[in-house]
Amino acid sequence: MTEDLEALRPAPVLETDRLLLRPFTAGELDAVAAGQAAEHFAAGFPGPEDVDFARESLLAGGYFFTESVYARLAVLEKASGQVVGTAGFVGPPIDAELEVVGSLTADRRNQGYAQEAIAALLDVAFADPSVTAVRASVPEDNVPAAQVLVAAGFLRRESRGPEIDYVLPRPA
């Protein structure tokens, strides 16, 4: 019952010092799925992983992909007003764990944006009392993403496959 009520919560709008994380508009999602740049998209956005996410969202037509608390959000840089990436969750909790995912344009990396976004997402994740942990999977060659996760307190966990799995248990 709690999971059903949680799933009905709308996608949040999250604000950090330098970022605004908000749901994609229908027009933005269409543009991302087509791999097209919009006027307010930063150079390099959307990337291939963003296009894949948007296409899957449109094909699924699912509430969880764009409108729920578990949606992947557009990451806007406040100073420029540009969409510089995405951040959010893959979907509702599975086995009481939420999977976090995100991307940033190349020219916005190494500026602390990922740390700001992950902190905001962790607040959302752990606001749900049924979530016991947050996880993330990172390709072995993506050292910067792994560093962001470790800095946020994630621990490496044994996993099968080409990616490294990280988990952050619910804080005590």
N, C-alpha and C positions, 0 to 999 in steps of 0.2 A: 504494500500500500504506500509506504513512504517513497519507494522508487517511482511509483506511478505519479505521485504528487510532484516529486522532484522533476520528473520528465516534463511536466506541464509548465514549469517555470520558463519564462521567455529568455532568449539569449541576453546576456548582460551587456551593459556598456561599462567598460573598465577604464579608469583613468590613472595614469602614473604621472610622474613629474614631466616626462617628455612625450608620452604616447597616449593615444586614445585607441582602445580596442573596442570595436563595435561590429554588429552584424553587417554582412554584405547586403547591399541593395540588390534587387533582381537584375538591374542593368549591369551592375558591377560583376555579378556572378556570370552573366552571359558573356561579358567581355573577357573575363578571366578564362572561361571555358573555351572561348575562341582563340585564346592566346593573343588577344589584342590589348594594346595600351589605351587607357583612357587619359583624358587631360590631367586628371589628378593622381595618376599612377606614377610613381618614381621610375626613373630609368632602370630597366632590368626587371620590372614587375609587369606581368606575372612571370615567374620562373616555371620550369617544367613540372615541378611538384605541385605548384599552385594550379596549373592547368588541369592536372590529373584530379586534384581535389574537387575543382569546380565541375568538371565533367561528370565525375561520380555523383556529386550532389544533385546535379540536374537530372541525371539518369534515374537516380533513386527517387527523386521527388519527395524525399523524406524530410519530415519535420526536424529530426535530430541533426541533419546536416546544415541547416541554415537558421533555424528559429528557436531552438531550445537552448537551455543552459549549457548543453554539451556541444554546441556549434563551434566551428572554426570561424574565427573573427578576423576582420580586416584590421591591420595594424597601421594606424595613421600617425605620422610624425606631426606633432602639434606645430612646430615651428614653420614647417613648409605646407602643411595641409595635405601632404601626399601619402598615398597608400604605399608603404615600404615593405610589407610582408603580410604574413598570416600567423595566427596563434590561436590555439584552442584545444579541443579534445576530439578524439577519433569518433566518439559516440558515448552512449551511456556506460555506466560502470559494468565491467564483466568481472565476476568473482570479487566484487567489492573494490576493484581497482579501476581508476580512470587512466586512460592513456593520453598524454599530452603530446602535441605536435606543433611545429611552427617552421617558419622560414623568414629570412630577411634578404633584401637585395644586397648584392655584394658591397656596394658603397656605404651601406649602413651597418655593416658588421664591425665588431671590435670597438663599439661605442657604448656598450652597456645596455643597449636596447633589449637584448634577449633576457638579461637578468631582470629588467623591469617587468617585462611581459610574463616571465615564468613566475615571479613573485605574485603578480596579480591573479594568475591562473590558479596558483596553489591556494590562495585565499578562497576562490570560488569552489575548488575541489573539496577542501576540508570544511566548508560550510555545510556540506551534506554529511550528516552523521553516519550514513551507511558506507561512506568511502573510507576504507582502511589504509589505502596507499595510492600513490600516483606513480605511473611508470612511463618510461620513454624508451624507444628503440633508436639506436644511432648506428649508421654504417661505420665500420671499423676505421675508415679513413677520414671521418669527420671529427677530428680532434677538437676543434673549437666548440662544437655542440656538446661533446662529452665534458669539456671544461666548464661550460655553463651549468650543466646538470650537477656536476660534482660540487661546484661553488654554491649551489642552492641546497646541498645536503643529500643529493641522491647517491645511492650506493650501487656499485656494479653487481649484477646478479647473473648467475649462470643461465645461459640461454643456448638454444640450438638455432643454427642458421647464420646468415651472413652479417647480421647486425648484433651489436652489443646492447643488452637490456640493462636498464637502470631503474631503480625503484626508490621511492621516498615514502617510508611508512608514516602514518598519521602521527603528528607530534603529540607527545604525552601531555 
